[in-house]
Amino acid sequence: MISEKTKEAIFKLQALYPKKRSALIPALHLVQNEVGYLPLDIQSEVADLFGIEPNEVNAVVTFYDMFYDKPVGKHLIHVCKNVSCMLRGSDEVIGSLCQKLKVDLKEVTEDGEFTVFASECLGACDKAPMMLVDDEVIGPIKLEDLDKILADAKKGPGHPSPVDLGAISHG
């Protein structure tokens, strides 16, 4: 269930746009930040707030890899799988990460710490092969650095929401 505080923030977001539907993506970020992911019942709640059909919200959630319809780990690792990174070894990086963490792509590690994603271009081709760990761009990646990258990530706060609820609530 979406909190009243987040609903109020969504209504404020909607008021910033000529058409309230334009606020859907930032609203989904807010809700995901609160709930952790966007299961179908939460997607339906969001649809009600926008006066649209739940399948319209689901289409957005399932299209973008920044939204999660299943629980994810505290730390998100997006490994670029686009051409530049693939040619420089991103497939090996993905395979090694999944093996080290004992998960398949999009699964949560047993300790709840990590989820690994193979993502389309992350916009740092000069760092190929590269990954985004929470909000940090890392690359070029060497397989021998993965243990240190994972240990450093565990020390951090986890993946941030790209939308600040506080700024909207007080803005």
Summary of the structure (lengths in Angstrom):
residues: 171
radius of gyration: 17.4
end to end distance: 24.0
largest distance: 50.6
contacts: 506
relative contact order: 0.15
helix: 51%
strand: 11%
